[in-house]
Amino acid sequence: MAALSAQHGLHGAHHDLARHVRAHGGETDAFQQDEAQHAALHLLVACHRVQDGGGVHARRDQRQSVGAQQIGLPVDLYQPCSGEGAEEPYLVFLGRFSRDKRPDRAIEIARRAGLKLKLAAKIGDDDRPYFRETVEPLIDGDRIDYVGEIDEAEKAAFLGNAAGLVFPIDWPEPFGLVVIEAMAFGTPVLAWNCGAMPEIVDPGITGFLAESIEDAVASVPDLLALDRRRVRRTFEARFSATRMARDYLAAYARLLGAGAEVEAS
């Protein structure tokens, strides 16, 4: 049985890209303007046909794998910002108020670094006790400011004007879409050395990886000094939708070739 997998999932990647385009007033057909991106969407169906044995009858005991493909975003979805739109440099946390995401860590890092922190997050029913007991007491509405949930249209000002995104996860995050969204705006990322973060963050280029609160606080001055234009260029090179689509095409070609070899054996 042949298999193709993607970080965050093939269906997840398609859903995320389509959601972003719709939120910005576009249609999912816009992806068809790029031949590689168009082809990648068709692979969502084709790959599952291969997984189900449609056309490639590989033996069950000779499973073929081509590995995981990282998610990409359309390069024109978000425009880079200078980060100078705020009166005072601030860090941001964007995600969910959950123990896995560790907003309490983000708050402690910002406080120790002497920077403001803006938090935009959803409070789910399961996370409400954690928020009330651990996070809410730390929010003062001034240096630590909870702005509520934000939509796609509000991300430009929130992420683009930030000095940096703090992503202090406490679980093996398989990807972290908000990390590359920040990079698309040219905003560097301070992430925990956990899950997929070592594969996404280029230390000293797009951000830094931390092992502890002390490590993170010590990295903040260098984070603020990173070249935002280089952060954006790295996003375009590593995390564009075109790059993702081409990787899917190459992976699918290898998968078909491997399936054909198994069938012939």
C-alpha positions in Angstrom: 0.0 0.0 0.0 1.5 3.3 -1.0 1.1 6.3 1.3 1.7 10.1 1.2 1.6 12.1 4.3 1.8 15.8 5.1 2.5 17.8 8.2 -0.8 19.1 9.4 -2.4 16.7 6.9 -3.2 17.0 3.1 -6.9 17.9 3.9 -5.7 20.2 6.6 -3.4 22.1 4.2 -6.1 22.5 1.6 -8.6 23.7 4.2 -6.2 26.2 5.7 -5.2 27.7 2.3 -8.8 27.9 1.2 -9.9 29.5 4.5 -7.2 32.1 4.3 -8.1 33.1 0.7 -11.8 33.3 1.5 -11.1 35.4 4.6 -9.3 37.9 2.4 -12.1 38.2 -0.2 -10.8 35.8 -2.7 -12.0 32.5 -4.1 -10.3 29.1 -3.8 -10.1 29.1 -7.7 -7.4 31.7 -7.3 -5.0 28.8 -6.6 -5.5 27.7 -10.2 -3.6 30.7 -11.4 -0.5 28.8 -10.4 -0.1 25.5 -12.3 1.8 23.9 -9.5 -0.7 24.9 -6.9 -3.6 23.7 -9.1 -2.0 20.4 -9.5 -1.4 20.0 -5.8 -5.1 20.3 -5.1 -5.9 17.5 -7.5 -3.3 15.4 -5.6 -5.6 15.5 -2.6 -7.9 13.1 -4.5 -5.2 11.3 -6.4 -3.1 10.5 -3.3 -6.1 8.9 -1.6 -6.8 6.8 -4.6 -3.2 5.5 -4.4 -3.7 4.9 -0.7 -6.8 2.9 -1.5 -5.1 0.9 -4.2 -6.6 2.7 -7.2 -4.2 2.0 -10.0 -1.2 1.0 -7.8 -1.7 -2.5 -6.3 1.2 -2.6 -4.0 1.5 -5.5 -1.6 0.3 -4.8 2.0 3.6 -6.0 3.4 5.6 -3.6 1.1 4.3 -0.2 2.3 5.9 2.7 0.5 6.3 6.1 2.2 7.6 9.4 0.9 7.6 11.3 4.2 5.9 14.5 5.3 5.5 17.7 3.4 5.5 21.1 5.2 2.6 23.5 4.7 2.9 26.6 2.6 0.8 29.8 2.2 0.3 32.0 -0.9 3.0 34.6 -0.8 0.6 37.4 -1.5 -1.8 36.5 1.2 0.1 38.5 3.8 2.3 41.5 3.1 5.4 42.1 5.1 5.3 44.9 7.7 8.1 47.1 9.1 7.1 46.4 12.7 7.2 50.1 13.4 3.5 50.7 13.6 3.4 50.4 17.4 4.2 53.2 19.7 6.2 50.8 21.9 7.6 47.4 20.8 5.4 44.5 21.9 5.4 40.7 21.8 2.3 38.7 20.8 0.8 35.4 21.7 -1.7 34.0 19.2 -3.5 30.7 19.7 -5.6 29.1 22.4 -5.5 29.6 26.1 -4.5 26.0 26.9 -1.9 24.2 29.0 -0.4 22.9 25.8 0.1 26.4 24.3 1.5 27.8 27.6 0.4 31.5 27.5 1.6 31.7 31.1 5.1 31.2 29.8 4.6 33.9 27.2 3.5 36.3 29.9 6.5 35.5 32.1 9.0 35.9 29.2 7.5 39.3 28.3 7.5 40.6 31.9 11.1 39.5 32.5 12.2 41.1 29.2 10.4 44.3 30.0 8.1 44.3 27.0 4.4 44.5 26.6 2.6 41.4 25.5 -0.7 41.3 23.6 -2.6 38.0 23.7 -5.2 37.1 21.1 -6.7 33.7 21.9 -9.8 31.6 22.0 -11.0 30.3 25.4 -12.5 26.9 24.9 -14.8 25.3 27.4 -12.2 22.7 28.4 -9.6 25.5 28.8 -11.7 27.8 30.8 -10.6 26.6 34.3 -7.0 26.9 33.3 -7.6 30.4 32.0 -9.3 31.5 35.1 -6.9 30.0 37.5 -3.5 30.5 35.7 -3.8 33.1 33.0 -6.4 35.6 33.9 -4.8 36.7 37.2 -1.7 37.7 35.2 -3.5 40.0 32.8 -3.4 43.6 33.9 -4.9 45.2 30.7 -1.8 47.3 30.3 1.6 45.5 30.1 -0.2 42.2 29.6 -3.2 42.8 27.4 -5.8 40.3 26.3 -7.5 41.6 23.1 -9.9 38.7 22.6 -10.1 36.6 19.5 -9.1 38.1 16.2 -10.2 37.3 12.7 -8.0 37.0 9.5 -8.5 40.7 8.6 -7.1 41.7 12.0 -3.9 39.6 11.8 -2.0 42.2 9.7 -2.0 44.8 12.4 -1.7 42.3 15.3 1.2 40.2 13.9 2.7 42.6 11.4 3.3 45.4 14.0 4.6 43.1 16.6 8.3 42.9 17.5 8.0 39.2 17.8 5.7 36.2 18.2 6.1 34.1 21.3 5.3 30.4 20.8 6.1 28.7 24.1 4.4 25.3 23.5 4.6 22.5 25.9 3.6 19.6 23.7 5.0 18.1 20.4 3.3 20.5 18.0 3.2 18.9 14.6 3.5 22.2 12.7 2.2 25.5 14.1 0.5 27.6 11.3 0.7 30.8 13.2 4.5 30.6 13.2 4.8 30.8 9.4 2.0 33.4 9.4 4.2 35.6 11.6 7.1 35.1 9.3 5.0 36.1 6.3 4.7 39.5 7.9 8.4 39.6 8.6 7.8 39.1 12.3 10.5 36.9 14.0 9.5 34.0 16.3 10.6 33.0 19.7 9.6 29.3 20.0 10.1 26.5 22.4 12.5 23.8 21.2 9.7 21.3 20.9 7.7 19.4 18.3 8.3 20.7 14.8 9.7 24.0 15.8 13.4 23.0 15.1 12.2 22.2 11.5 10.4 25.6 11.1 12.5 28.2 12.9 15.9 29.0 11.6 17.8 30.3 14.7 19.4 33.7 14.1 17.4 34.1 10.9 13.7 33.8 11.5 13.8 33.6 15.3 15.2 31.6 18.1 14.5 28.4 20.0 14.4 28.3 23.8 14.8 25.5 26.3 13.8 27.5 29.4 12.3 30.8 30.5 15.8 32.1 31.2 16.9 31.0 27.7 13.9 32.7 26.1 14.4 36.0 28.0 18.1 36.1 27.1 17.1 35.7 23.4 14.7 38.6 23.3 17.3 41.4 22.5 18.7 39.4 19.6 15.1 38.6 18.4 14.3 42.3 18.2 17.5 42.9 16.2 16.7 40.3 13.4 16.3 41.6 9.9 12.5 41.4 9.2 13.1 41.5 5.4 15.2 38.4 5.7 12.5 36.7 7.8 10.1 37.4 5.0 12.5 36.2 2.3 13.0 33.0 4.2 9.2 32.5 4.5 8.9 32.9 0.7 11.7 30.4 0.1 10.6 27.8 2.6 6.9 28.1 3.2 5.2 29.4 0.0 2.2 27.5 -1.4 4.1 27.1 -4.6 6.9 25.3 -2.9 4.4 23.1 -1.1 2.7 22.2 -4.3 6.0 21.4 -6.1 7.0 19.2 -3.1 3.7 17.4 -3.4 4.2 16.8 -7.1 7.7 15.5 -6.6 6.5 13.3 -3.7 3.6 11.9 -5.7 5.9 11.2 -8.7 8.2 9.2 -6.4 5.2 7.4 -4.8 3.9 6.4 -8.3 7.4 5.2 -9.2 7.7 3.2 -6.0 4.3 1.7 -6.5 5.1 0.6 -10.0 8.3 -1.0 -8.9 6.4 -3.0 -6.2 3.7 -4.0 -8.7 6.4 -5.3 -11.1 8.2 -7.3 -8.5 
